[in-house]
Amino acid sequence: MQPTVNQQHVLSTLQQADNLLSAYALLDRLREQGFSAPSGVYRALGRLAGY
């Protein structure tokens, strides 16, 4: 299954990070891509993890 745009943003941000990031740290980095609530980050992480 092809990742959604949001999933691609989350994955790219994680790959570029120098260390582990919490969902809220991801949210801070992804606000410019339209993320405004942690639920979007958690949803993308869940789908990327296969849940």
PASEBA-1860 file (N, C-alpha, C; in nm, 3 decimals):
! residues 51
1> MQPTVNQQ> 0.085/-0.118/0.000/0.000/0.000/0.000/0.089/0.124/0.000 ~ 0.055/0.219/-0.080/0.129/0.346/-0.094/0.102/0.435/0.028 ~ 0.208/0.491/0.089/0.185/0.581/0.204/0.117/0.710/0.159 ~ 0.035/0.764/0.249/-0.032/0.891/0.221/0.070/1.004/0.229 ~ 0.028/1.122/0.190/0.116/1.239/0.197/0.159/1.264/0.341 ~ 0.065/1.256/0.435/0.100/1.277/0.576/0.198/1.172/0.625 ~ 0.177/1.048/0.587/0.269/0.941/0.626/0.408/0.966/0.567 ~ 0.413/1.014/0.445/0.541/1.045/0.382/0.613/1.157/0.456
9> HVLSTLQQ> 0.538/1.259/0.499/0.597/1.369/0.575/0.654/1.318/0.708 ~ 0.578/1.235/0.777/0.623/1.181/0.906/0.747/1.095/0.885 ~ 0.744/1.006/0.788/0.857/0.918/0.762/0.982/0.996/0.724 ~ 0.967/1.094/0.640/1.079/1.177/0.598/1.140/1.252/0.717 ~ 1.055/1.305/0.802/1.102/1.378/0.919/1.177/1.285/1.014 ~ 1.126/1.165/1.032/1.195/1.068/1.118/1.330/1.029/1.059 ~ 1.336/1.011/0.929/1.460/0.970/0.864/1.566/1.080/0.873 ~ 1.524/1.205/0.875/1.617/1.318/0.879/1.661/1.353/1.021
17> ADNLLSAY> 1.594/1.299/1.121/1.624/1.332/1.260/1.756/1.267/1.303 ~ 1.827/1.338/1.389/1.953/1.287/1.442/1.932/1.192/1.560 ~ 1.812/1.197/1.619/1.782/1.112/1.734/1.633/1.079/1.733 ~ 1.589/1.007/1.834/1.448/0.971/1.844/1.363/1.096/1.867 ~ 1.242/1.094/1.814/1.150/1.207/1.831/1.019/1.158/1.890 ~ 0.966/1.234/1.982/0.832/1.204/2.035/0.729/1.252/1.933 ~ 0.606/1.211/1.952/0.499/1.256/1.863/0.485/1.407/1.867 ~ 0.505/1.467/1.984/0.494/1.613/1.994/0.611/1.684/1.929
25> ALLDRLRE> 0.730/1.625/1.935/0.845/1.681/1.864/0.823/1.671/1.714 ~ 0.765/1.560/1.669/0.729/1.547/1.528/0.628/1.652/1.489 ~ 0.528/1.671/1.572/0.425/1.771/1.545/0.486/1.909/1.528 ~ 0.578/1.945/1.615/0.644/2.076/1.604/0.716/2.091/1.471 ~ 0.778/1.984/1.425/0.852/1.990/1.298/0.760/1.983/1.176 ~ 0.638/1.935/1.194/0.548/1.913/1.081/0.437/2.018/1.069 ~ 0.437/2.117/1.153/0.331/2.219/1.148/0.325/2.289/1.012 ~ 0.441/2.312/0.952/0.444/2.379/0.821/0.383/2.293/0.710
33> QGFSAPSG> 0.375/2.163/0.732/0.313/2.074/0.634/0.164/2.055/0.660 ~ 0.109/2.130/0.754/-0.034/2.126/0.777/-0.079/2.046/0.898 ~ 0.014/1.989/0.972/-0.024/1.915/1.093/-0.057/2.017/1.202 ~ -0.170/1.998/1.267/-0.209/2.093/1.371/-0.246/2.024/1.502 ~ -0.253/1.891/1.502/-0.290/1.819/1.623/-0.210/1.689/1.630 ~ -0.182/1.643/1.750/-0.104/1.520/1.764/-0.175/1.397/1.706 ~ -0.306/1.401/1.696/-0.378/1.285/1.643/-0.335/1.253/1.500 ~ -0.303/1.353/1.420/-0.257/1.328/1.283/-0.122/1.258/1.282
41> VYRALGRL> -0.035/1.297/1.375/0.096/1.233/1.386/0.078/1.089/1.434 ~ -0.002/1.069/1.537/-0.025/0.934/1.589/-0.089/0.844/1.483 ~ -0.181/0.897/1.407/-0.247/0.819/1.302/-0.146/0.776/1.196 ~ -0.061/0.869/1.153/0.040/0.837/1.052/0.140/0.735/1.106 ~ 0.183/0.753/1.231/0.276/0.656/1.291/0.214/0.518/1.301 ~ 0.089/0.513/1.341/0.019/0.385/1.350/0.011/0.313/1.218 ~ -0.022/0.386/1.113/-0.031/0.325/0.980/0.106/0.280/0.931 ~ 0.209/0.361/0.957/0.344/0.324/0.915/0.393/0.201/0.990
49> AGY> 0.349/0.185/1.114/0.388/0.069/1.194/0.305/-0.055/1.161 ~ 0.201/-0.036/1.081/0.119/-0.150/1.040/-0.002/-0.176/1.126 ~ -0.044/-0.079/1.205/-0.162/-0.096/1.291/-0.284/-0.034/1.230
END
